[in-house]
Amino acid sequence: MLDADTIVVDDMRRWLERAVIGLNLCPFAKAVHTKGQIHYAVSHATDTEALRQDLVYELKELLAQEPSARDTTLLIAPRMLQEFLDFNDFLGEADAAVQALDLEGVVQIASFHPQFQFGGTAPDDITNYTNRAPYPCLHLLREASVDRAVAAFPEAEMIFERNMETLEALGQDGWDALGVAATAHPQASPLRVAANPLAGGEPDGPA
């Protein structure tokens, strides 16, 4: 039987392969995934201070590695911040951690959440799914890698708009059919596994 952390990582990898790469929501993701340069870190934190400590650790570990070995990190927090507003509030602490380590301009943090909601959208707006992942997640990105990827991709500024169009064409039923929902329930400690493993930008906060 798989342990909870393995299940969480498997869920995130399936989401990456089927949604992020499969729908081409991020044209830069396939290369680092194929080369095994994505590090999946599952936090056991149940409070914000513990998660902040995990974030600081993963930021340091990312930069201690060569980009060819670890280009980016997904820090996953399956045991906390289940409410998007709480998660959104924590992003300020995440940015403060980057500043405290003097990493502004070196590392940036993208955010994903099961209830992600762009400002000015309704909770059920399908375009929110561009940033919806199975679990709360902080994506640690090297600025240099982002710059190189953007420079190599024509009209990178159109990615966001194209993603909106992709999700609108897919619709809720199409998203559900991808089977990228979480299969471990964060309410339980330790995490418990769902019976059906295929159950189906920056946030401004809900309107």
PyMOL commands that set and color helices and strands:
alter all, ss='L'
color gray80, all
select helices_A, chain A and resi 4-21+29-34+48-64+84-100+126-131+143-152+156-177
alter helices_A, ss='H'
color red, helices_A
select strands_A, chain A and resi 38-42+72-76+107-112+137-142+184-185+192-193
alter strands_A, ss='S'
color yellow, strands_A
deselect
rebuild
show_as cartoon
